[in-house]
């Protein structure tokens, strides 16, 4: 065997091994999309790990509470062709930056209310959809479709199949949907709701929001719950599929977008998509709910709002939480999976080997 062929064989073997490790990691970190029990490393705190080891510029951000604001000022000065923050030009650029920041915060707050609905805002017009995997109680009047029903293995079912599931549950594409529910095997949190929200947006469902809370929050306000979900007459769900929220291999590989690895820092450091930066999905959460817009702005200071963003985790399930936060903050964001990246890398390597 020639040295060249030996190198090819080694490269292919490494890709196979990496793909196998990725699928193994999926079984733990994102087994929620298969409905299994999840273990993301016990009580490991990704933000504490960031403090300990850092991830490039993200680590610098942790060194000072003022770093995000300073970074934005530096980016503004650079984009306007001025690196001198002193004098009249510097003062003008600072004013522009402050105005820009205020406008961005206002827009993000507006986006929050477009995507997230508070418990006190729920009305009889809303169609509540519980997507928890095995809820024993539902908000009274809710339809229940466990998120696993939308999945085939670790991927979404086809568009016609998804439309049939929704229609059989009595949901039409015009219904004002409100999604809620937790991924309990994952330790709670909005990943199930975020993933189904992303799915519905990809189906073209316009009037859909996520409840800022869960059944327990509803009960804490003295509002009624039921052990049985509501059954509605079969409806026709007419999907208007769009790929604007979906990342593809060729798109990610092209380098057109900012790529964000939303997995844990340990997973990121074990191997990631070239040029990807690390923003763990848990960093946008405060307990089991999303952080406020000011805190989200700090988490995303490194990103450019003028450039598209692709967020990914092993399957995309938990990555949907980061994607949702990006949507709220006004980014043009898409969701992707590391499994798809590795599978396509392997296909390309095999094709290259066959041609040579």
PyMOL commands that set and color helices and strands:
alter all, ss='L'
color gray80, all
select helices_A, chain A and resi 3-29+31-34+46-53+57-63+67-79+87-115+119-121+147-150+159-168+184-186+191-202+215-220+249-254+265-270+281-284+293-299+319-328+338-355
alter helices_A, ss='H'
color red, helices_A
select strands_A, chain A and resi 116-117+127-130+138-139+143-144+151-152+155-156+177-180+208-211+225-226+258-261+277-278+285-286+289-290+309-313+333-337
alter strands_A, ss='S'
color yellow, strands_A
deselect
rebuild
show_as cartoon
